[in-house]
Amino acid sequence: MSVQAILPRIMEIGGDASLKLPDVLNSLGCRRPLIITDKVMVKLGHAERLSSLLSERDIPSEVFDDTVPEPTAASIAAGVARVREGSFDSIVALGGGSPIDSAKAIAILGKFGGEIQDYRFPRQVNEAGLPIVAVPTTAGTGSEVTRFTIITNEKTDEKLLCAGVGFMPVAALIDYKLTLTLPVRTTADTGIDALTHAIEAYVSRKANPYSDTQALAAMRLIGPNLRQVYENGSDEEAREAMMIGSTLAGIAFSNASVALVHGMSRPIGAFFHVPHGLSNAMLLPSVTAYSISSAPERYAQCSRSIGAASPSDPDAVANARLVSFLEAINRDLSVPTLQEFGVTRERFDEVVTTMAEQALASGSPGNNPRVPSVEEMVELYQALWR
């Protein structure tokens, strides 16, 4: 059986890849881009740097910097209005997963109208919105190479998964040098997010030989370098490995899908505003331990690829070492518990069943090797307090 692989039309990968932005826009026939980013990228000077690059090549641009972490339907509304009122022919998405996800939604809504909930999964959005050139500044989300975006409906506290070819950027400029200024916490959270993408793509029920190749390569890059970039953010070799690993993990899950960790992670973010990579990190050890029995060979290969187990370790040993590795990563990267993050047990207990129902409805848990019931998922959520 064949597998359809979806990728950006153009990918520039390596140090200073972002400097190729004017050439890429020219090759696409785009002459008036809107740079969608956040205020951190403006403060760091990255937005101005790209604007200047474009200006030097007589490509006028404007900057929209009102995206927010964990974007909502309301937070993208101003961007949609800006696109609909302007004469922009393309979008440059600069930043981490939130600006890029915001840009994907704005590109579709700005062209076709409607509300974000109109585009939620299981609808496949294959219409072409405004062309997007993604310039990621974190090594984690992989959003620059995925056909997904996630926007929260703040009225219902539900994260809406939107999928389809229409959300795939036409180009991605993957410049690891942009990650050298990442704060330690962001480095940790996005790095574990990338590791989660790779593991879940490999164990997904939708895994295939193409996605397996990308996922295993990603794990081999991320496993040995995750602690290194956390401890020494100026290590360019480790930063480059993480950036490439993140992109490969993004390609893997975009072509195989994520699974239970992501399904359960989204409601935590929606209800308690826990950053996506951090909520993944909280869940990854326990969900992995829960799932191993249904795909022991696959999880054992994950363990070997990230360096938790040796090639000669039997599957049972490799899997035990995988869970220990994931628990140790959380300790070493100072991943807080829900309580330490500030979530109250009383509020958590009020919404935990709704969270489980939303997670199951998202479709991602159905890709997991072991698919839980709502009751089992509630138990997994409750384990976060133990």
Secondary structure, DSSP 4 states (H G I P E B T S, - for coil): --------SEEEESTTGGGGHHHHHHHHT---EEEE--HHHHHTTHHHHHHHHHHHTT---EEE----SS-BHHHHHHHHHHHHHS---EEEEEESHHHHHHHHHHHHHHHH-S-GGGG-TTSB--S--S-EEEEE-SSS--GGG-SEEEEEETTTTEEEEEESGGGS-SEEEE-GGGGTT--HHHHHHHHHHHHHHHHHHHHSTT--HHHHHHHHHHHHHHTTTHHHHHH-TT-HHHHHHHHHHHHHHHHHHHTT---HHHHHHHHHHHHH---HHHHHHHHHHHHHHHHGGGSHHHHHHHHHHHTSS-TTS-HHHHHHHHHHHHHHHHHHTTPPPHHHHT--HHHHHHHHHHHHHHHHHTSGGGGSSSPPPHHHHHHHHHGGG-
